[in-house]
Amino acid sequence: MSTTLRSMSHVECLEMLERAHFGHLACSNEGRPYVVPIYFAFQSRVAYSFSMPGRKVEWMRLNPRVCLQVEEQWGKGGWRSVVLNGHFQELPDDDVWHEERLHAWSLLQRHLDWWEIGSLEPRELPTASASAHLFYCIYTDDVSGRVVALQ
């Protein structure tokens, strides 16, 4: 049995991101990296997610350049991985971002326990003035991926 490593096409990378809902988000501040697990929803080259305030959010506000990594594994040694480089955008509940925030909420709700990593379950869409919950998105700058197949 042999293995083959190949780069994934741009379309394959986007399709994998659309199927995924769990990944690892990397951000950095003053040359220090920070990686955390997140649930997300991906549509039209944008990854949407949800969080409570903390280090990740503070650092993304200071340096909006982030990286999202997702992976799949199967069998004995088969895997694929996609890396999305992009930039963070907070989605506050204001006139400018209200529709995008509602869109993020609607996409994230399609996944079971989408809120689990970010907080306790919100019962309704939290408003910025009533809750510390926050929604954000990552706009894609570029994606790349690799796949290892057993033959």
C-alpha positions in Angstrom: 0.0 0.0 0.0 1.4 3.4 -0.9 0.3 6.9 -0.1 -0.1 9.9 -2.3 0.2 13.5 -1.2 -1.3 16.2 -3.4 -2.5 19.8 -3.2 -6.2 20.4 -3.2 -7.8 22.6 -5.8 -9.3 25.9 -4.8 -12.8 24.5 -5.3 -12.0 21.4 -3.2 -10.8 23.7 -0.4 -14.0 25.8 -0.4 -16.2 22.6 -0.6 -14.4 21.2 2.5 -14.9 24.4 4.4 -18.6 24.4 3.5 -18.9 20.8 4.9 -16.9 21.5 8.1 -18.2 23.2 11.2 -15.2 22.6 13.6 -11.7 23.9 13.2 -8.8 25.6 14.9 -8.5 29.4 14.8 -5.0 31.0 15.0 -4.4 34.6 15.9 -1.4 36.5 17.1 -0.3 39.5 19.1 3.1 41.0 19.4 4.6 37.9 17.7 2.9 35.4 20.0 0.6 32.8 18.4 -2.7 31.6 20.0 -4.7 28.7 18.7 -8.2 27.7 19.8 -10.9 25.3 18.7 -14.1 27.0 17.2 -17.3 26.0 15.7 -18.1 27.9 12.5 -20.3 28.0 9.4 -18.8 28.8 6.0 -20.6 30.4 3.1 -19.5 32.5 0.1 -15.9 32.7 1.2 -16.8 33.8 4.7 -16.5 31.8 8.0 -19.0 32.9 10.7 -18.5 32.2 14.4 -19.5 33.1 17.9 -17.6 33.8 21.1 -17.6 35.4 24.5 -15.0 38.2 25.1 -11.5 36.9 26.0 -8.0 36.6 24.7 -9.0 35.4 21.2 -11.3 38.4 20.6 -8.9 40.9 22.2 -6.1 39.7 20.0 -8.2 39.6 16.8 -9.3 43.2 17.5 -5.6 44.2 17.7 -4.5 42.1 14.8 -7.3 41.1 12.4 -5.1 38.8 10.3 -6.1 35.2 11.3 -5.9 31.6 10.1 -8.5 28.9 10.3 -7.5 25.2 9.9 -9.9 22.3 9.3 -9.1 18.6 8.8 -10.7 15.3 8.1 -9.2 11.8 8.7 -10.3 8.4 7.5 -9.0 4.9 7.5 -5.4 4.2 8.4 -3.5 7.3 7.4 -5.8 9.1 5.0 -6.4 12.7 5.7 -7.0 16.1 4.2 -6.4 19.6 5.7 -7.4 23.1 4.6 -5.9 26.4 5.8 -7.8 29.6 5.3 -5.9 32.9 5.7 -8.2 35.8 6.3 -9.2 38.8 8.3 -11.4 39.2 11.3 -14.5 41.3 11.3 -16.7 41.7 14.4 -20.4 41.8 13.8 -21.9 44.2 16.3 -25.6 44.6 16.6 -25.8 48.0 14.9 -27.3 49.4 11.7 -24.2 48.6 9.7 -23.7 45.0 10.7 -27.2 43.9 11.8 -28.1 41.9 8.7 -24.7 40.2 8.6 -25.1 39.3 12.3 -28.6 37.8 11.6 -27.1 35.8 8.7 -24.3 34.5 10.9 -26.9 33.4 13.5 -29.0 31.7 10.9 -26.1 29.7 9.5 -24.6 28.7 12.9 -28.0 27.5 14.2 -28.0 24.7 11.5 -25.3 22.9 13.5 -26.0 21.0 16.7 -24.3 22.7 19.7 -22.8 25.5 17.6 -22.6 27.7 20.7 -20.9 25.1 23.0 -17.3 26.2 22.6 -18.2 29.9 22.7 -20.5 30.1 25.7 -23.6 28.8 27.4 -26.4 28.4 24.9 -28.2 31.6 23.9 -32.0 31.2 23.8 -32.4 34.0 21.3 -30.2 36.2 19.3 -28.4 38.3 21.9 -28.2 42.1 21.4 -24.9 43.9 22.0 -26.4 45.9 24.9 -28.0 42.9 26.6 -25.2 40.3 26.4 -21.5 39.8 26.1 -22.0 37.2 23.3 -20.5 38.4 20.1 -20.6 37.2 16.5 -17.7 37.6 14.1 -16.7 36.5 10.7 -13.5 35.8 8.8 -13.3 37.1 5.3 -11.1 34.8 3.1 -7.9 36.2 1.7 -6.6 32.8 0.4 -7.0 29.1 1.0 -4.8 26.1 0.5 -5.1 22.4 1.2 -3.5 19.0 1.0 -4.8 15.5 0.9 -3.1 12.2 1.6 -4.7 9.2 0.0 -3.9 5.5 0.5 -3.6 3.5 -2.6 
